[in-house]
């Protein structure tokens, strides 16, 4: 069993993202009165931060190994990079216009 370590609500799209201790991200959507998994993302690396953009269209995901990913609410990858750091990224933040 793994433990849910992070939960983030996407108000504009009415979606819920949950991350477990093994690094699996589930995106949930309410369909016909019940919650269903819409998307699963598994890099097999723990997630240190997850943040929806203000408009809900994008997600910023930071991983324990220095990998950073920006993807769409539908699961498309827009940008990713493996940052060569001696420390772990613990958070990320969107600018008010959601451009960075």
DSSP file (Angstrom, degrees, kcal/mol; ACC not computed):
  #  RESIDUE AA STRUCTURE BP1 BP2  ACC     N-H-->O    O-->H-N    N-H-->O    O-->H-N    TCO  KAPPA ALPHA  PHI   PSI    X-CA   Y-CA   Z-CA
    1    1 A X              0   0    0      0, 0.0     2,-0.3     0, 0.0     0, 0.0   0.000 360.0 360.0 360.0 146.7    0.0    0.0    0.0
    2    2 A X        -     0   0    0     19,-0.0     2,-0.4    20,-0.0    18,-0.0  -0.826 360.0-121.7-117.2 162.4    1.1    3.6   -0.6
    3    3 A X        -     0   0    0     -2,-0.3    18,-2.0     2,-0.0     2,-0.5  -0.840  20.5-120.0-105.7 137.1    0.0    6.7    1.2
    4    4 A X  E     +A   20   0A   0     -2,-0.4    16,-0.3    16,-0.2     3,-0.1  -0.647  35.6 172.8 -71.8 124.3   -1.6    9.7   -0.5
    5    5 A X  E     +     0   0A   0     14,-2.7     2,-0.3    -2,-0.5    15,-0.2   0.585  58.7  27.0-110.8 -14.5    0.8   12.6    0.2
    6    6 A X  E     -A   19   0A   0     13,-1.5    13,-2.6    43,-0.0     2,-0.4  -0.988  53.5-176.7-154.0 137.3   -0.7   15.5   -1.8
    7    7 A X  E     -A   18   0A   0     -2,-0.3     2,-0.4    11,-0.2    11,-0.2  -0.997   7.1-177.0-136.8 130.8   -4.1   16.5   -3.1
    8    8 A X  E     -A   17   0A   0      9,-2.7     9,-2.9    -2,-0.4     2,-0.4  -0.994  15.0-144.8-134.1 129.9   -4.8   19.5   -5.3
    9    9 A X  E     -A   16   0A   0     -2,-0.4     2,-0.7     7,-0.2     7,-0.2  -0.746   2.3-153.0 -93.7 135.7   -8.2   20.7   -6.6
   10   10 A X  E  >> -A   15   0A   0      5,-3.4     5,-1.5    -2,-0.4     4,-1.2  -0.884  12.9-174.8-107.6  97.6   -8.6   22.3  -10.0
   11   11 A X  T  45S+     0   0    0     -2,-0.7     3,-0.5     1,-0.2    -1,-0.2   0.918  77.5  52.3 -62.9 -48.5  -11.6   24.6   -9.7
   12   12 A X  T  45S+     0   0    0      1,-0.2    -1,-0.2    42,-0.2    44,-0.1   0.861 124.2  28.4 -60.0 -34.5  -12.0   25.7  -13.3
   13   13 A X  T  45S-     0   0    0     -3,-0.1    -1,-0.2     2,-0.1    -2,-0.2   0.420 102.1-127.5-106.1  -0.7  -12.0   22.1  -14.6
   14   14 A X  T  <5 +     0   0    0     -4,-1.2    16,-0.6    -3,-0.5     2,-0.3   0.920  61.0 139.1  54.0  49.2  -13.5   20.5  -11.5
   15   15 A X  E   < -AB  10  29A   0     -5,-1.5    -5,-3.4    14,-0.1     2,-0.4  -0.900  43.2-147.3-123.0 152.5  -10.7   17.9  -11.3
   16   16 A X  E     -AB   9  28A   0     12,-2.1    12,-3.6    -2,-0.3     2,-0.5  -0.980   7.3-160.4-121.7 128.8   -8.8   16.5   -8.4
   17   17 A X  E     -AB   8  27A   0     -9,-2.9    -9,-2.7    -2,-0.4     2,-0.4  -0.917  10.1-175.8-106.9 133.8   -5.1   15.4   -8.6
   18   18 A X  E     -AB   7  26A   0      8,-2.7     8,-2.9    -2,-0.5     2,-0.4  -0.985   7.3-162.0-127.8 142.6   -3.7   13.1   -5.9
   19   19 A X  E     -AB   6  25A   0    -13,-2.6   -14,-2.7    -2,-0.4   -13,-1.5  -0.972   8.7-153.2-122.3 135.4   -0.1   11.9   -5.6
   20   20 A X  E >   -A    4   0A   0      4,-2.1     3,-1.8    -2,-0.4    27,-0.5  -0.556  34.3 -97.4-104.3 174.9    0.9    8.9   -3.6
   21   21 A X  T 3  S+     0   0    0    -18,-2.0    25,-0.1     1,-0.3   -17,-0.1   0.666 120.7  56.7 -66.8 -17.4    4.2    8.1   -1.8
   22   22 A X  T 3  S-     0   0    0    -19,-0.1    -1,-0.3     2,-0.1    21,-0.0   0.555 121.6-102.0 -90.2  -7.5    5.5    6.0   -4.7
   23   23 A X  S <  S+     0   0    0     -3,-1.8    20,-0.7     1,-0.3     2,-0.4   0.482  71.7 143.6 103.8   4.0    5.1    8.9   -7.2
   24   24 A X  E     - C   0  42A   0     18,-0.2    -4,-2.1    19,-0.1     2,-0.5  -0.648  34.0-157.0 -80.5 130.5    1.9    7.9   -9.0
   25   25 A X  E     -BC  19  41A   0     16,-3.0    16,-2.5    -2,-0.4     2,-0.4  -0.928   6.6-167.8-107.5 127.8   -0.4   10.9   -9.9
   26   26 A X  E     -BC  18  40A   0     -8,-2.9    -8,-2.7    -2,-0.5     2,-0.5  -0.953   7.4-157.4-112.2 133.6   -4.1   10.3  -10.4
   27   27 A X  E     -BC  17  39A   0     12,-2.5    11,-3.5    -2,-0.4    12,-1.4  -0.966  17.0-162.1-110.2 123.4   -6.4   12.9  -11.9
   28   28 A X  E     -BC  16  37A   0    -12,-3.6   -12,-2.1    -2,-0.5     2,-0.3  -0.774  10.6-175.7-107.9 146.1  -10.0   12.3  -10.9
   29   29 A X  E     -BC  15  36A   0      7,-2.5     7,-2.6    -2,-0.3     2,-0.6  -0.996  29.6-117.2-139.5 144.3  -13.1   13.7  -12.5
   30   30 A X  E     + C   0  35A   0    -16,-0.6     2,-0.4    -2,-0.3     5,-0.2  -0.713  38.4 175.7 -83.3 123.6  -16.8   13.4  -11.5
   31   31 A X  E >   - C   0  34A   0      3,-3.3     3,-1.5    -2,-0.6    -2,-0.0  -0.988  64.5 -14.5-134.8 123.0  -18.7   11.5  -14.2
   32   32 A X  T 3  S-     0   0    0     -2,-0.4    -1,-0.1     1,-0.3     3,-0.1   0.876 130.4 -49.1  51.5  42.9  -22.4   10.5  -13.9
   33   33 A X  T 3  S+     0   0    0      1,-0.2     2,-0.3    -3,-0.0    -1,-0.3   0.473 123.0  84.1  83.5   2.4  -22.4   11.2  -10.2
   34   34 A X  E <  S-C   31   0A   0     -3,-1.5    -3,-3.3    -5,-0.1     2,-0.4  -0.963  79.0-107.5-137.0 157.2  -19.2    9.3   -9.2
   35   35 A X  E     +C   30   0A   0     -2,-0.3     2,-0.3    -5,-0.2    -5,-0.2  -0.679  39.1 179.3 -85.5 130.1  -15.5   10.0   -9.2
   36   36 A X  E     -C   29   0A   0     -7,-2.6    -7,-2.5    -2,-0.4     2,-0.5  -0.937  34.5-105.9-129.0 151.0  -13.5    8.2  -11.9
   37   37 A X  E     +C   28   0A   0     -2,-0.3    -9,-0.2    -9,-0.2     3,-0.1  -0.659  34.2 175.8 -76.8 124.2   -9.8    8.2  -12.7
   38   38 A X  E     +     0   0A   0    -11,-3.5     2,-0.3    -2,-0.5   -10,-0.2   0.756  65.4  11.4 -96.3 -31.7   -9.2   10.2  -15.9
   39   39 A X  E     -C   27   0A   0    -12,-1.4   -12,-2.5     2,-0.0     2,-0.4  -0.999  55.6-161.2-151.6 142.5   -5.4   10.1  -16.0
   40   40 A X  E     -C   26   0A   0     -2,-0.3     2,-0.5   -14,-0.2   -14,-0.2  -0.998   7.0-174.3-126.6 131.6   -2.5    8.2  -14.4
   41   41 A X  E     +C   25   0A   0    -16,-2.5   -16,-3.0    -2,-0.4     2,-0.5  -0.986   6.9 176.2-125.4 119.5    1.1    9.5  -14.5
   42   42 A X  E     +C   24   0A   0     -2,-0.5   -18,-0.2   -18,-0.2   -19,-0.1  -0.907  19.3 158.9-131.0 105.2    3.7    7.2  -13.0
   43   43 A X        -     0   0    0    -20,-0.7    -1,-0.1    -2,-0.5   -19,-0.1   0.422  54.9-124.3 -96.4  -2.7    7.4    8.1  -13.2
   44   44 A X  S    S+     0   0    0      1,-0.2     2,-0.3   -21,-0.1   -21,-0.2   0.799  80.4 105.9  61.7  29.5    8.2    5.7  -10.3
   45   45 A X  S    S-     0   0    0    -22,-0.2    -2,-0.3    19,-0.0    -1,-0.2  -0.998  80.2-100.6-137.1 134.4    9.8    8.7   -8.4
   46   46 A X        -     0   0    0     -2,-0.3    18,-2.9   -25,-0.1     2,-0.4  -0.242  32.7-127.3 -58.3 140.2    8.2   10.6   -5.5
   47   47 A X  E     -D   63   0B   0    -27,-0.5    16,-0.3    16,-0.2     3,-0.1  -0.734  22.6-176.4 -86.4 132.0    6.5   13.9   -6.2
   48   48 A X  E     +     0   0B   0     14,-2.7     2,-0.3    -2,-0.4    15,-0.2   0.654  69.7  10.5-101.4 -20.7    7.6   16.8   -4.1
   49   49 A X  E     -D   62   0B   0     13,-1.6    13,-2.7    42,-0.1     2,-0.3  -0.975  53.8-176.8-158.9 143.2    5.2   19.4   -5.5
   50   50 A X  E     +D   61   0B   0     -2,-0.3     2,-0.4    11,-0.2    11,-0.2  -0.990  12.8 172.1-139.9 132.7    2.1   19.7   -7.7
   51   51 A X  E     -D   60   0B   0      9,-2.1     9,-2.8    -2,-0.3     2,-0.3  -0.971  23.2-143.6-146.7 127.6    0.4   22.9   -8.7
   52   52 A X  E     -D   59   0B   0     -2,-0.4     7,-0.2     7,-0.2    42,-0.2  -0.629  34.5-109.6 -79.4 146.7   -2.4   23.7  -11.1
   53   53 A X    >   -     0   0    0      5,-2.8     3,-1.4    -2,-0.3    -1,-0.1  -0.308  34.5-102.6 -67.2 162.9   -2.1   27.0  -13.0
   54   54 A X  T 3  S+     0   0    0     41,-0.3   -42,-0.2     1,-0.3    -1,-0.1   0.862 124.7  45.9 -57.7 -38.2   -4.6   29.8  -12.0
   55   55 A X  T 3  S-     0   0    0    -44,-0.1    -1,-0.3   -43,-0.1   -45,-0.0   0.496 110.0-124.8 -85.6  -2.5   -6.7   29.1  -15.0
   56   56 A X  S <  S+     0   0    0     -3,-1.4    -2,-0.1     2,-0.2   -43,-0.0   0.423  81.1 111.7  79.9  -1.4   -6.6   25.4  -14.5
   57   57 A X  S    S+     0   0    0     15,-0.1    16,-2.2    16,-0.1     2,-0.3   0.727  74.6  37.4 -78.8 -21.0   -5.2   24.6  -17.9
   58   58 A X  E     - E   0  72B   0     14,-0.3    -5,-2.8    15,-0.1     2,-0.4  -0.899  62.4-148.3-134.0 158.2   -1.8   23.4  -16.8
   59   59 A X  E     -DE  52  71B   0     12,-3.0    12,-2.2    -2,-0.3     2,-0.5  -0.977   5.8-153.0-125.9 140.6    0.0   21.5  -14.1
   60   60 A X  E     -DE  51  70B   0     -9,-2.8    -9,-2.1    -2,-0.4     2,-0.4  -0.964  18.1-174.2-110.4 123.8    3.5   22.0  -12.7
   61   61 A X  E     -DE  50  69B   0      8,-2.9     8,-2.6    -2,-0.5     2,-0.4  -0.980   7.5-168.2-125.4 128.0    5.0   18.8  -11.2
   62   62 A X  E     -DE  49  68B   0    -13,-2.7   -14,-2.7    -2,-0.4   -13,-1.6  -0.939  10.1-156.7-114.7 137.4    8.3   18.6   -9.3
   63   63 A X  E >   -D   47   0B   0      4,-2.3     3,-1.8    -2,-0.4    26,-0.5  -0.769  28.3-114.5-114.4 158.2    9.9   15.2   -8.5
   64   64 A X  T 3  S+     0   0    0    -18,-2.9   -17,-0.1    -2,-0.3    25,-0.1   0.771 113.1  58.6 -60.2 -29.6   12.4   14.2   -5.9
   65   65 A X  T 3  S-     0   0    0    -19,-0.3    -1,-0.3     2,-0.1    20,-0.2   0.386 123.9 -97.3 -86.1   5.1   15.1   13.4   -8.5
   66   66 A X  S <  S+     0   0    0     -3,-1.8    17,-2.6     1,-0.3     2,-0.3   0.432  77.8 140.1  96.2  -0.2   15.1   17.0   -9.9
   67   67 A X  E     - F   0  82B   0     15,-0.2    -4,-2.3    22,-0.1     2,-0.4  -0.627  31.1-168.1 -78.7 133.9   12.7   16.3  -12.9
   68   68 A X  E     -EF  62  81B   0     13,-2.7    13,-2.2    -2,-0.3     2,-0.4  -0.984   4.2-173.4-125.0 134.9   10.2   19.1  -13.5
   69   69 A X  E     -EF  61  80B   0     -8,-2.6    -8,-2.9    -2,-0.4     2,-0.5  -0.984  15.0-165.1-132.2 138.2    7.3   18.8  -15.8
   70   70 A X  E     +EF  60  79B   0      9,-3.3     8,-2.7    -2,-0.4     9,-2.0  -0.992  26.6 165.1-119.3 122.8    4.6   21.2  -17.1
   71   71 A X  E     -EF  59  77B   0    -12,-2.2   -12,-3.0    -2,-0.5     6,-0.2  -0.871  34.9 -99.7-135.1 166.8    1.6   19.5  -18.7
   72   72 A X  E >   -E   58   0B   0      4,-3.0     3,-1.7    -2,-0.3   -14,-0.3  -0.359  36.6-108.0 -82.5 164.9   -1.9   20.2  -19.8
   73   73 A X  T 3  S+     0   0    0    -16,-2.2   -15,-0.1     1,-0.3    -1,-0.1   0.734 122.7  55.3 -62.1 -22.5   -5.0   19.5  -17.9
   74   74 A X  T 3  S-     0   0    0    -17,-0.3    -1,-0.3     2,-0.1   -16,-0.1   0.464 126.2 -99.3 -90.9  -3.1   -5.7   16.8  -20.5
   75   75 A X  S <  S+     0   0    0     -3,-1.7     2,-0.3     1,-0.3    -2,-0.1   0.471  73.2 142.0 103.3   1.9   -2.3   15.1  -19.9
   76   76 A X        -     0   0    0      1,-0.1    -4,-3.0     2,-0.0     2,-0.5  -0.608  50.8-125.6 -78.7 134.7   -0.2   16.5  -22.8
   77   77 A X  E     +F   71   0B   0     -2,-0.3    -6,-0.3    -6,-0.2     3,-0.1  -0.693  32.1 171.7 -81.4 125.3    3.5   17.3  -21.9
   78   78 A X  E     -     0   0B   0     -8,-2.7     2,-0.3    -2,-0.5    -7,-0.2   0.792  66.5  -5.8 -97.4 -39.3    4.4   20.9  -22.8
   79   79 A X  E     +F   70   0B   0     -9,-2.0    -9,-3.3     2,-0.0    -1,-0.4  -0.989  60.2 171.5-157.2 144.7    7.8   21.1  -21.2
   80   80 A X  E     +F   69   0B   0     -2,-0.3     2,-0.3   -11,-0.2   -11,-0.2  -0.986   2.4 176.8-153.9 155.2   10.1   19.0  -19.0
   81   81 A X  E     -F   68   0B   0    -13,-2.2   -13,-2.7    -2,-0.3     2,-0.8  -0.976  28.9-132.6-158.0 143.6   13.7   19.2  -17.8
   82   82 A X  E     -F   67   0B   0     -2,-0.3     2,-0.5   -15,-0.2   -15,-0.2  -0.893  31.1-149.3 -96.8 110.2   16.0   17.2  -15.5
   83   83 A X        -     0   0    0    -17,-2.6     2,-1.4    -2,-0.8    -2,-0.0  -0.685   8.0-136.5 -85.5 128.2   17.6   19.8  -13.3
   84   84 A X        +     0   0    0     -2,-0.5     2,-0.3     2,-0.0   -18,-0.1  -0.672  47.9 149.4 -85.2  91.0   21.1   19.0  -12.1
   85   85 A X        -     0   0    0     -2,-1.4     4,-0.1   -20,-0.2    -2,-0.0  -0.882  53.4-141.7-124.0 154.1   20.9   20.0   -8.5
   86   86 A X  S    S+     0   0    0     -2,-0.3     2,-0.3     2,-0.1    -1,-0.1   0.387  90.3  48.6 -90.4   2.5   22.5   18.9   -5.3
   87   87 A X  S    S-     0   0    0    -21,-0.0     2,-0.4   -22,-0.0    -2,-0.2  -0.807  90.5 -96.9-134.3 175.3   19.2   19.4   -3.5
   88   88 A X        -     0   0    0     -2,-0.3     2,-0.5   -23,-0.0   -24,-0.1  -0.775  29.3-123.3 -99.1 137.0   15.6   18.6   -3.9
   89   89 A X        +     0   0    0    -26,-0.5   -23,-0.1    -2,-0.4     3,-0.1  -0.669  30.3 178.0 -74.5 125.2   13.0   20.9   -5.4
   90   90 A X        +     0   0    0     -2,-0.5     2,-0.3     1,-0.3    -1,-0.2   0.593  58.2   6.9-108.3 -14.0   10.3   21.3   -2.8
   91   91 A X        -     0   0    0    -42,-0.1     2,-0.3   -30,-0.0    -1,-0.3  -0.992  50.5-166.6-161.4 161.0    7.9   23.7   -4.5
   92   92 A X        -     0   0    0     -2,-0.3     2,-0.3   -32,-0.1   -42,-0.1  -0.954  12.3-156.2-143.7 159.8    7.1   25.7   -7.6
   93   93 A X        -     0   0    0     -2,-0.3     2,-0.3     7,-0.2   -40,-0.1  -0.999  13.1-128.9-144.0 144.2    4.8   28.6   -8.3
   94   94 A X        -     0   0    0     -2,-0.3     2,-0.1   -42,-0.2   -42,-0.0  -0.652  28.6-117.1 -86.4 145.1    3.0   30.0  -11.3
   95   95 A X    >   -     0   0    0     -2,-0.3     3,-2.3     1,-0.1   -41,-0.3  -0.428  38.3-100.8 -71.0 159.9    3.2   33.7  -12.2
   96   96 A X  T 3  S+     0   0    0      1,-0.3    -1,-0.1     2,-0.1    -2,-0.0   0.787 125.3  49.2 -56.1 -28.4   -0.1   35.5  -12.0
   97   97 A X  T 3  S-     0   0    0    -43,-0.0    -1,-0.3   -44,-0.0   -44,-0.0   0.391 107.9-126.1 -92.0   4.9   -0.5   35.3  -15.8
   98   98 A X  S <  S+     0   0    0     -3,-2.3    -2,-0.1     1,-0.1   -45,-0.1   0.655  79.2 116.0  62.6  18.8    0.3   31.5  -15.8
   99   99 A X              0   0    0      1,-0.1    -1,-0.1     0, 0.0    -3,-0.1   0.685 360.0 360.0 -90.0 -19.6    3.0   32.1  -18.4
  100  100 A X              0   0    0     -5,-0.1    -7,-0.2     0, 0.0    -1,-0.1   0.305 360.0 360.0-139.6 360.0    5.9   31.0  -16.2
